[in-house]
Amino acid sequence: MQNQIRQGLNPYLPLNEYIPDAEPHVFGDRIYIYGSHDKERGNTYCMLNYTVWSAPVDDLTNWRCEGDIYSSKQDPLSNSERPFMFAPDVVRGNDGRYYLYYCLSGYKGKGGYYGPISVAVCDSPAGRYEYYGVVKNPDGSTFDEFVLFDPALINDNGRIHLYYGTLYLFDEVRNKVVGPIFDKIMSGMFGKSKEQIKNARKSHGSIMGPIHVELKDDMLTVASQPSRIHPPCVKGTSFEQHPFFEASSIRKVGETYYFIYSSRKGHELCYATSKYPDRDFIYGGVIISNGDIGYQGRKPKDRVNATGTNHGSIEKIGDSWYVFYHRGTHRTDYSRQGCAEKIQLQPDGSIKQIEVTSLGLNNSPLLDRGIYPAPICCNLSNRHMPHVANRKIRSGFPAVYSDEKYRFIADIKSNTFIGYKYFSFQTATKMIVTIRGNAVGKLLVKHKLEGDIIGIINISSSNEWTQFETDISITMGTYPLYFIYQGKGSFDLLQFEFR
């Protein structure tokens, strides 16, 4: 049931693989994806070992699993309360070795802000990493400044910059009544004493926010005082509408530093730029939203997918730039899949928001022939899609789903639309879909969501996978492909085929 012609698709990894929070890095002639590792139909974030996939930089359709590179059991600080590893990053040290940075966490993120930042090391990008230690102060004590979360690094001509942190807007709205309550909440969330929180507020404005610190050549010892690269209170700043929340990532393009992050809106990746690695970052814009919110003015109520957390970065592969991000599946935030889109850095260094597509790393429209798995959809909506974060929802909206054997789109009811962008329509004359369920109705096939119908598939599904087909009348050129269901009952969609 695989597509017969190898092309780049979203998700860019196999449909049974769930690696969100991607940090893409080119080392040598391959692109490597370092990220968290969710479980299919998992019950919390990041339940599995770190697994790396890589591809040749000149063939982004040819991904290879490098296997597990590291287990939380290798970390002496791992225990039953904090057995999972959250979003990591890898940087090449000045000694030529590769260093993996991460934070431990517990069920549904409990304890994920407690720190410290752990480090593992390997002689090759995707070999078997060994525990190395924790980020520490010059006196050897554990580094514990601010909230240690989502580490990101860059080797900047021999200088190692580390970024981390999270930001809740407690300090933005605190007052004499709620201030003490917020301090109590933060103490429990961050594993800090109330005194630590008060001292940080007094000296730095807050214990939260995106933080920078430089490391020594040993890759463990801090070599500078921590500095904030985003104000703790964003009102009146360039970050007011899209304040930092989490998911720090850092890149350098020419002489400009790009700080990529997930905003408080949750579904979007934003960026800020500076000429310095440790200060003066200015908000730049949204790169991508996993619900296309904001793209061409789209409002949250019109999101084209259920939205959830987002985390990723940008990377130049060959002559092109890409953004890597993730989407949710299974009506939860615990089974997230990595996706990617091509982006353009404008002459002035800005990045325009791009839409989510089914193309991934393909760099050209998909062909209108062969079999495609249904879950490569980039739009999936019943026109009332929710934001899903740190929870599971049992039913109520269509979703990419799985059972023990198949990956498919589940719970398609009347007025659901399923979109794929983009196809090069040239030769197709027939469309075949494989479905199961209890639906009776018709599946409209369109080039555009509000456009003319190019085919109608009459369906009357059963509990077994069954094929239905129709002739289609295409317009030659590059267009989306939409399926819109009208009828009774619901069904699952496994795949579709052009002939």
Summary of the structure (lengths in Angstrom):
residues: 499
radius of gyration: 23.2
end to end distance: 14.8
largest distance: 73.6
contacts: 1746
relative contact order: 0.12
helix: 8%
strand: 42%
